[in-house]
Amino acid sequence: MSIQIATRVDDDQAAMFKETTRRLGTTPSDVLRMFISAFNEHRGFPYDVRLTRETQENAMPFDSEREATEYASRLALRLSDETR
């Protein structure tokens, strides 16, 4: 048995996601299934998610979900570039 999991994302993010998965020769659904499998296998994110001591002391909440999403996108691209 399987269930459907849904979320909302910004139109631009969704378009970029679909295009990137297409260019990788996969689908958005397959990518999400891969992420969920990796997340479950690692019992959390399959990559480091943490604050440094400096960040913990100076942490401020994002003003909006859009600001948080843009930050996460920039961070993911930076980490992707660093691992190439």
All heavy atoms as an XYZ file, in Angstrom:
683
protein
N       0.837     -1.172      0.000
C       0.000      0.000      0.000
C       0.887      1.242      0.000
O       1.955      1.255      0.599
C      -0.870     -0.014      1.259
C      -1.797      1.147      1.344
S      -2.941      0.890      2.714
C      -3.180      2.540      3.184
N       0.475      2.278     -0.671
C       1.221      3.531     -0.670
C       0.245      4.677     -0.465
O      -0.938      4.567     -0.747
C       2.014      3.700     -1.968
O       1.132      3.766     -3.066
N       0.787      5.785      0.056
C      -0.034      6.974      0.267
C       0.567      8.133     -0.496
O       1.745      8.116     -0.842
C      -0.163      7.339      1.762
C       1.193      7.760      2.334
C      -0.761      6.197      2.554
C       1.087      8.435      3.685
N      -0.233      9.131     -0.734
C       0.238     10.332     -1.413
C       0.598     11.376     -0.370
O      -0.144     11.607      0.583
C      -0.842     10.879     -2.334
C      -0.403     12.091     -3.110
C      -1.453     12.525     -4.130
O      -2.438     11.850     -4.359
N      -1.223     13.666     -4.727
N       1.762     12.006     -0.547
C       2.207     13.096      0.310
C       2.289     14.336     -0.572
O       2.902     14.298     -1.636
C       3.586     12.792      0.936
C       3.498     11.553      1.817
C       4.088     13.994      1.716
C       4.825     11.111      2.384
N       1.699     15.423     -0.129
C       1.675     16.639     -0.950
C       2.199     17.826     -0.148
O       2.109     17.866      1.074
C       0.247     16.927     -1.409
N       2.772     18.786     -0.857
C       3.227     20.030     -0.251
C       3.088     21.149     -1.274
O       2.954     20.892     -2.472
C       4.689     19.900      0.245
O       5.021     21.055      1.010
C       5.662     19.741     -0.903
N       3.154     22.352     -0.813
C       3.090     23.512     -1.714
C       4.466     24.151     -1.792
O       5.153     24.273     -0.782
C       2.075     24.530     -1.203
C       0.660     24.023     -1.220
C      -0.302     25.154     -0.880
N      -1.667     24.701     -0.928
C      -2.394     24.619     -2.038
N      -1.880     24.970     -3.190
N      -3.639     24.196     -1.997
N       4.842     24.545     -2.998
C       6.096     25.260     -3.214
C       5.839     26.411     -4.171
O       4.874     26.401     -4.934
C       7.221     24.343     -3.763
C       7.584     23.270     -2.764
C       6.838     23.732     -5.085
N       6.721     27.371     -4.145
C       6.667     28.529     -5.026
C       6.694     28.071     -6.486
O       7.380     27.097     -6.823
C       7.876     29.420     -4.709
C       7.950     30.633     -5.575
O       7.149     31.561     -5.345
O       8.810     30.646     -6.477
N       5.962     28.740     -7.357
C       5.898     28.381     -8.779
C       7.282     28.288     -9.421
O       7.567     27.355    -10.163
C       5.061     29.392     -9.571
C       3.577     29.293     -9.280
O       3.130     28.267     -8.728
O       2.852     30.256     -9.618
N       8.139     29.270     -9.121
C       9.486     29.267     -9.709
C      10.298     28.067     -9.225
O      11.022     27.445     -9.998
C      10.229     30.559     -9.372
C       9.599     31.782    -10.018
O       8.893     31.627    -11.041
O       9.830     32.893     -9.510
N      10.180     27.748     -7.931
C      10.897     26.600     -7.380
C      10.403     25.304     -8.024
O      11.187     24.414     -8.350
C      10.730     26.535     -5.862
C      11.429     27.641     -5.122
C      12.932     27.541     -5.257
O      13.504     26.479     -5.114
N      13.571     28.656     -5.549
N       9.098     25.185     -8.197
C       8.524     23.982     -8.805
C       9.003     23.826    -10.251
O       9.370     22.719    -10.670
C       7.000     24.031     -8.756
N       9.022     24.919    -10.990
C       9.468     24.862    -12.383
C      10.936     24.464    -12.465
O      11.317     23.626    -13.296
C       9.238     26.209    -13.071
N      11.760     25.040    -11.591
C      13.183     24.699    -11.578
C      13.377     23.228    -11.195
O      14.189     22.527    -11.794
C      13.938     25.595    -10.591
C      15.437     25.314    -10.553
S      16.307     26.214     -9.248
C      16.183     27.883     -9.842
N      12.608     22.770    -10.214
C      12.682     21.381     -9.767
C      12.334     20.428    -10.909
O      13.063     19.469    -11.187
C      11.742     21.184     -8.574
C      11.744     19.806     -7.988
C      12.910     19.240     -7.491
C      10.575     19.076     -7.906
C      12.906     17.972     -6.928
C      10.563     17.816     -7.342
C      11.727     17.264     -6.854
N      11.236     20.713    -11.585
C      10.810     19.853    -12.703
C      11.855     19.841    -13.819
O      12.167     18.790    -14.373
C       9.457     20.318    -13.250
C       8.311     20.011    -12.324
C       7.005     20.547    -12.898
C       5.854     20.283    -11.949
N       4.592     20.820    -12.482
N      12.388     21.002    -14.140
C      13.390     21.086    -15.209
C      14.666     20.341    -14.822
O      15.255     19.623    -15.631
C      13.698     22.545    -15.550
C      14.815     22.737    -16.555
C      14.561     22.106    -17.926
O      13.407     21.742    -18.241
O      15.529     21.968    -18.700
N      15.103     20.505    -13.595
C      16.319     19.826    -13.146
C      16.135     18.317    -13.156
O      17.012     17.579    -13.609
C      16.730     20.316    -11.744
O      16.929     21.728    -11.799
C      18.018     19.648    -11.283
N      14.987     17.848    -12.672
C      14.763     16.393    -12.696
C      14.715     15.879    -14.124
O      15.253     14.804    -14.421
C      13.473     15.996    -11.938
O      12.347     16.615    -12.547
C      13.554     16.371    -10.473
N      14.097     16.642    -15.020
C      14.045     16.235    -16.430
C      15.458     16.123    -17.006
O      15.792     15.137    -17.661
C      13.227     17.237    -17.253
C      13.072     16.815    -18.735
C      12.523     17.947    -19.582
N      13.464     19.056    -19.711
C      14.570     19.041    -20.466
N      14.905     17.980    -21.165
N      15.359     20.103    -20.517
N      16.291     17.117    -16.709
C      17.658     17.119    -17.230
C      18.483     15.980    -16.642
O      19.423     15.504    -17.278
C      18.324     18.465    -16.967
C      17.658     19.581    -17.791
C      18.257     20.916    -17.547
N      19.622     20.934    -18.064
C      20.508     21.875    -17.800
N      20.173     22.880    -17.017
N      21.714     21.826    -18.296
N      18.131     15.540    -15.447
C      18.816     14.407    -14.831
C      18.256     13.066    -15.294
O      18.757     12.017    -14.921
C      18.717     14.497    -13.302
C      19.527     15.604    -12.647
C      19.152     15.742    -11.176
C      21.018     15.329    -12.805
N      17.192     13.118    -16.094
C      16.607     11.888    -16.619
C      15.714     11.166    -15.619
O      15.569      9.952    -15.666
N      15.116     11.920    -14.729
C      14.233     11.329    -13.733
C      12.977     12.184    -13.631
O      12.733     13.034    -14.478
C      14.964     11.175    -12.370
O      14.151     10.412    -11.491
C      15.336     12.498    -11.771
N      12.166     11.942    -12.639
C      10.933     12.705    -12.456
C      10.899     13.302    -11.055
O      11.586     12.812    -10.146
C       9.691     11.801    -12.617
O       9.671     10.855    -11.541
C       9.692     11.074    -13.961
N      10.090     14.336    -10.859
C       9.944     14.883     -9.518
C       9.500     13.814     -8.509
O      10.017     13.757     -7.401
C       8.886     15.979     -9.678
C       9.055     16.441    -11.094
C       9.369     15.173    -11.851
N       8.576     12.971     -8.893
C       8.099     11.923     -7.990
C       9.223     10.969     -7.599
O       9.355     10.602     -6.424
C       6.959     11.133     -8.639
O       5.839     11.954     -8.823
N      10.041     10.570     -8.576
C      11.156      9.670     -8.268
C      12.158     10.333     -7.323
O      12.671      9.697     -6.406
C      11.871      9.222     -9.544
C      11.070      8.214    -10.338
O      10.167      7.570     -9.759
O      11.346      8.062    -11.543
N      12.439     11.610     -7.557
C      13.386     12.328     -6.699
C      12.860     12.396     -5.267
O      13.603     12.158     -4.309
C      13.674     13.740     -7.253
C      14.428     14.590     -6.244
C      14.470     13.639     -8.550
N      11.585     12.706     -5.118
C      11.009     12.773     -3.774
C      11.032     11.400     -3.098
O      11.327     11.295     -1.910
C       9.602     13.345     -3.826
C       9.540     14.820     -4.231
C       8.104     15.273     -4.404
C      10.277     15.692     -3.238
N      10.745     10.341     -3.861
C      10.831      8.988     -3.294
C      12.263      8.673     -2.865
O      12.495      8.093     -1.807
C      10.335      7.948     -4.292
C       8.817      7.810     -4.311
C       8.377      6.603     -5.128
N       8.526      6.812     -6.552
C       7.623      7.416     -7.318
N       6.501      7.855     -6.793
N       7.828      7.567     -8.601
N      13.259      9.079     -3.680
C      14.660      8.845     -3.327
C      15.017      9.611     -2.050
O      15.699      9.079     -1.169
C      15.590      9.274     -4.464
C      15.586      8.329     -5.642
S      16.776      8.834     -6.896
C      15.712      9.686     -8.041
N      14.564     10.870     -1.963
C      14.866     11.657     -0.771
C      14.240     11.019      0.464
O      14.892     10.892      1.507
C      14.394     13.108     -0.911
C      14.597     13.886      0.363
C      15.858     14.358      0.698
C      13.550     14.107      1.236
C      16.067     15.042      1.891
C      13.751     14.784      2.426
C      15.017     15.251      2.756
N      12.981     10.629      0.364
C      12.299     10.020      1.513
C      13.004      8.737      1.934
O      13.215      8.493      3.127
C      10.807      9.781      1.197
C      10.085     11.127      1.116
C      10.167      8.866      2.241
C       8.676     11.047      0.569
N      13.423      7.921      0.969
C      14.149      6.687      1.299
C      15.459      7.000      2.013
O      15.797      6.385      3.029
C      14.434      5.870      0.036
O      13.241      5.375     -0.497
N      16.219      7.979      1.488
C      17.489      8.358      2.110
C      17.246      8.965      3.494
O      17.973      8.676      4.439
C      18.248      9.343      1.219
N      16.215      9.790      3.614
C      15.879     10.409      4.895
C      15.569      9.334      5.929
O      16.060      9.366      7.053
C      14.677     11.341      4.703
C      14.332     12.164      5.912
C      14.890     13.415      6.092
C      13.433     11.687      6.856
C      14.561     14.189      7.209
C      13.099     12.448      7.971
C      13.668     13.705      8.142
N      14.755      8.360      5.541
C      14.389      7.284      6.461
C      15.584      6.405      6.800
O      15.766      6.010      7.955
C      13.255      6.445      5.880
C      11.946      7.213      5.863
O      11.758      8.166      6.601
N      11.044      6.796      4.995
N      16.412      6.097      5.808
C      17.585      5.259      6.044
C      18.558      5.932      7.015
O      19.141      5.287      7.872
C      18.294      4.949      4.731
C      19.472      4.017      4.891
C      20.098      3.656      3.557
O      19.360      3.479      2.574
O      21.336      3.560      3.517
N      18.725      7.248      6.874
C      19.639      7.998      7.748
C      18.964      8.410      9.058
O      19.610      8.993      9.919
C      20.150      9.254      7.031
C      21.176      8.970      6.000
N      20.847      8.590      4.717
C      22.510      8.989      6.066
C      21.950      8.404      4.039
N      22.982      8.642      4.824
N      17.672      8.133      9.151
C      16.883      8.541     10.318
C      16.964     10.054     10.518
O      17.083     10.571     11.620
C      17.302      7.772     11.562
C      17.115      6.274     11.390
C      17.533      5.460     12.583
N      16.860      5.828     13.815
C      15.695      5.329     14.243
N      15.087      4.412     13.513
N      15.180      5.720     15.378
N      16.949     10.753      9.422
C      17.022     12.215      9.392
C      17.564     12.636      8.043
O      17.616     11.839      7.105
N      17.966     13.858      7.949
C      18.484     14.357      6.677
C      19.706     13.554      6.244
O      20.565     13.244      7.069
C      18.854     15.838      6.783
C      17.654     16.733      6.874
C      17.231     17.214      8.099
C      16.941     17.074      5.744
C      16.113     18.033      8.197
C      15.828     17.887      5.826
C      15.409     18.360      7.056
N      19.805     13.252      4.965
C      20.964     12.494      4.470
C      22.189     13.385      4.232
O      23.076     13.040      3.481
C      20.449     11.881      3.160
C      19.389     12.810      2.697
C      18.772     13.394      3.955
N      22.207     14.526      4.884
C      23.337     15.458      4.833
C      23.323     16.238      6.143
O      22.336     16.229      6.874
C      23.246     16.402      3.628
C      21.864     16.965      3.392
C      21.396     18.057      4.111
C      21.014     16.392      2.450
C      20.136     18.564      3.917
C      19.734     16.901      2.245
C      19.308     17.979      2.981
O      18.046     18.483      2.788
N      24.423     16.888      6.461
C      24.525     17.608      7.719
C      23.581     18.802      7.756
O      23.542     19.601      6.820
C      25.958     18.116      7.949
C      26.922     16.999      8.273
O      26.451     15.920      8.693
O      28.133     17.197      8.110
N      22.823     18.895      8.818
C      21.959     20.048      9.073
C      22.235     20.457     10.509
O      21.857     19.774     11.451
C      20.463     19.683      8.925
C      19.583     20.876      9.259
C      20.172     19.167      7.530
N      22.979     21.529     10.651
C      23.326     21.971     11.996
C      23.724     23.433     11.984
O      24.049     23.996     10.949
C      24.451     21.125     12.571
C      25.781     21.327     11.831
C      26.828     20.420     12.340
N      26.525     19.128     11.790
C      27.249     18.047     11.932
N      28.333     18.090     12.608
N      26.917     16.926     11.386
N      23.703     23.986     13.151
C      24.146     25.356     13.336
C      25.527     25.332     13.961
O      25.811     24.510     14.832
C      23.198     26.104     14.285
C      21.753     26.251     13.834
C      20.915     26.845     14.953
C      21.661     27.103     12.588
N      26.382     26.240     13.539
C      27.672     26.386     14.199
C      27.428     27.134     15.509
O      26.385     27.764     15.705
C      28.660     27.184     13.330
O      28.137     28.505     13.163
C      28.869     26.528     11.980
N      28.388     27.100     16.390
C      28.238     27.800     17.667
C      27.951     29.290     17.415
O      27.103     29.891     18.048
C      29.509     27.622     18.494
C      29.270     27.736     19.968
C      30.503     27.381     20.765
N      30.860     25.987     20.771
C      30.264     25.039     21.499
N      29.249     25.360     22.250
N      30.670     23.797     21.480
N      28.668     29.870     16.449
C      28.469     31.286     16.122
C      27.057     31.523     15.618
O      26.393     32.478     16.008
C      29.482     31.724     15.069
C      29.306     33.163     14.622
C      30.290     33.534     13.526
O      31.501     33.417     13.758
O      29.830     33.940     12.455
N      26.569     30.639     14.755
C      25.229     30.783     14.203
C      24.185     30.644     15.299
O      23.197     31.372     15.327
C      24.985     29.734     13.108
O      26.012     29.838     12.129
C      23.654     29.949     12.422
N      24.399     29.719     16.220
C      23.442     29.513     17.307
C      23.280     30.776     18.136
O      22.175     31.121     18.553
C      23.892     28.356     18.203
C      23.785     27.005     17.536
C      24.384     25.895     18.384
O      24.835     26.115     19.495
N      24.416     24.705     17.831
N      24.379     31.466     18.382
C      24.322     32.662     19.216
C      23.671     33.833     18.490
O      23.071     34.694     19.114
C      25.732     33.041     19.664
C      26.344     32.014     20.597
C      27.835     32.221     20.816
O      28.385     33.210     20.301
O      28.436     31.384     21.504
N      23.782     33.875     17.157
C      23.280     35.004     16.377
C      22.086     34.639     15.510
O      21.722     35.403     14.622
C      24.397     35.549     15.484
C      25.586     36.036     16.287
O      25.415     36.665     17.319
N      26.784     35.714     15.831
N      21.488     33.479     15.731
C      20.396     33.004     14.878
C      19.192     33.938     14.958
O      18.790     34.361     16.037
C      19.993     31.592     15.269
N      18.651     34.256     13.795
C      17.454     35.083     13.706
C      16.475     34.363     12.790
O      16.884     33.782     11.786
C      17.788     36.446     13.099
C      18.750     37.297     13.921
S      18.021     37.878     15.447
C      16.795     38.989     14.832
N      15.189     34.395     13.105
C      14.218     33.732     12.237
C      14.105     34.463     10.902
O      14.362     35.667     10.816
C      12.914     33.816     13.027
C      13.101     34.971     13.947
C      14.573     35.040     14.247
N      13.726     33.723      9.873
C      13.484     34.343      8.577
C      12.211     35.167      8.663
O      11.294     34.850      9.438
C      13.349     33.276      7.488
C      14.638     32.572      7.193
C      14.857     31.281      7.653
C      15.634     33.191      6.469
C      16.053     30.626      7.390
C      16.838     32.543      6.201
C      17.032     31.263      6.661
N      12.144     36.225      7.870
C      10.965     37.093      7.870
C       9.783     36.452      7.162
O       8.635     36.802      7.419
C      11.282     38.439      7.222
C      12.217     39.284      8.073
O      12.163     39.155      9.320
O      13.000     40.063      7.499
N      10.069     35.528      6.243
C       8.992     34.891      5.489
C       9.437     33.507      5.019
O      10.631     33.185      5.025
C       8.628     35.740      4.266
O       9.713     35.745      3.346
N       8.464     32.706      4.613
C       8.776     31.390      4.058
C       9.586     31.539      2.771
O      10.494     30.766      2.510
C       7.481     30.628      3.782
C       7.710     29.220      3.279
C       6.434     28.445      3.078
O       5.367     28.891      3.549
O       6.500     27.393      2.438
N       9.264     32.563      1.989
C       9.995     32.797      0.741
C      11.481     33.068      1.016
O      12.348     32.535      0.343
C       9.381     33.965     -0.029
C      10.063     34.230     -1.359
C       9.403     35.397     -2.101
N       9.894     35.479     -3.436
C       9.364     34.864     -4.478
N       8.300     34.122     -4.328
N       9.894     34.975     -5.675
N      11.763     33.886      2.028
C      13.150     34.179      2.387
C      13.871     32.892      2.820
O      15.018     32.658      2.430
C      13.199     35.209      3.512
C      14.605     35.626      3.886
C      14.628     36.623      5.031
O      13.604     37.274      5.313
O      15.696     36.744      5.651
N      13.195     32.047      3.582
C      13.792     30.783      4.020
C      14.049     29.870      2.830
O      15.110     29.234      2.731
C      12.876     30.092      5.026
N      13.113     29.820      1.906
C      13.261     28.976      0.710
C      14.411     29.462     -0.156
O      15.206     28.653     -0.654
C      11.951     28.971     -0.093
O      10.910     28.456      0.735
C      12.074     28.123     -1.350
N      14.509     30.773     -0.341
C      15.605     31.318     -1.140
C      16.956     31.016     -0.493
O      17.916     30.658     -1.171
C      15.415     32.822     -1.341
C      14.267     33.149     -2.278
C      13.904     34.622     -2.310
O      14.458     35.412     -1.499
O      13.046     34.989     -3.137
N      17.029     31.141      0.826
C      18.267     30.823      1.539
C      18.631     29.349      1.349
O      19.769     29.014      1.039
C      18.121     31.142      3.021
C      19.311     30.692      3.833
C      20.457     31.472      3.886
C      19.303     29.479      4.509
C      21.570     31.060      4.612
C      20.406     29.059      5.238
C      21.535     29.848      5.278
O      22.631     29.429      5.975
N      17.641     28.468      1.525
C      17.886     27.030      1.376
C      18.339     26.702     -0.048
O      19.234     25.872     -0.252
C      16.633     26.243      1.731
N      17.761     27.363     -1.031
C      18.149     27.125     -2.429
C      19.587     27.554     -2.673
O      20.358     26.836     -3.311
C      17.221     27.889     -3.374
O      15.911     27.403     -3.272
N      19.952     28.734     -2.181
C      21.337     29.202     -2.347
C      22.309     28.266     -1.648
O      23.366     27.934     -2.182
C      21.492     30.633     -1.806
C      20.865     31.700     -2.678
C      21.268     33.108     -2.239
N      21.044     33.374     -0.826
C      19.905     33.831     -0.312
N      18.876     34.072     -1.091
N      19.802     34.049      0.993
N      21.964     27.814     -0.460
C      22.817     26.902      0.291
C      22.978     25.575     -0.442
O      24.086     25.055     -0.571
C      22.244     26.665      1.689
C      23.014     25.711      2.583
C      24.426     26.235      2.837
C      22.267     25.518      3.893
N      21.877     25.033     -0.957
C      21.937     23.758     -1.690
C      22.810     23.897     -2.923
O      23.603     22.989     -3.226
C      20.520     23.306     -2.073
N      22.680     24.997     -3.648
C      23.511     25.195     -4.839
C      24.979     25.316     -4.458
O      25.853     24.756     -5.127
C      23.057     26.445     -5.601
C      21.722     26.318     -6.322
C      21.270     27.681     -6.852
C      21.803     25.297     -7.450
N      25.273     26.028     -3.373
C      26.652     26.166     -2.917
C      27.230     24.813     -2.526
O      28.344     24.465     -2.915
C      26.745     27.133     -1.749
C      28.203     27.504     -1.421
C      28.321     28.393     -0.232
N      28.377     27.530      0.932
C      27.838     27.777      2.109
N      27.183     28.878      2.301
N      27.946     26.920      3.095
N      26.476     24.041     -1.795
C      26.958     22.711     -1.381
C      27.131     21.799     -2.584
O      28.091     21.024     -2.647
C      25.983     22.092     -0.378
C      25.922     22.766      0.979
C      24.807     22.164      1.825
C      27.255     22.668      1.697
N      26.243     21.918     -3.547
C      26.363     21.124     -4.772
C      27.624     21.478     -5.532
O      28.348     20.604     -6.016
C      25.136     21.358     -5.656
O      25.271     20.679     -6.873
N      27.924     22.773     -5.635
C      29.134     23.219     -6.306
C      30.379     22.740     -5.585
O      31.379     22.369     -6.211
C      29.162     24.749     -6.409
C      28.170     25.295     -7.416
O      27.671     24.502     -8.251
O      27.872     26.496     -7.363
N      30.347     22.724     -4.241
C      31.508     22.302     -3.456
C      31.804     20.818     -3.590
O      32.944     20.399     -3.441
C      31.293     22.650     -1.977
C      31.360     24.145     -1.708
C      31.040     24.478     -0.255
O      30.798     23.557      0.552
O      31.000     25.677      0.065
N      30.791     20.022     -3.886
C      30.998     18.581     -3.968
C      31.338     18.111     -5.374
O      31.590     16.941     -5.584
C      29.749     17.806     -3.471
O      28.615     18.177     -4.263
C      29.486     18.093     -2.005
N      31.354     19.009     -6.320
C      31.685     18.617     -7.705
C      33.165     18.557     -7.899
O      33.999     19.046     -7.348
C      31.113     19.616     -8.694
C      29.632     19.478     -8.782
C      29.105     20.377     -9.838
N      27.655     20.328     -9.775
C      26.877     21.041    -10.512
N      27.366     21.853    -11.392
N      25.593     20.957    -10.403
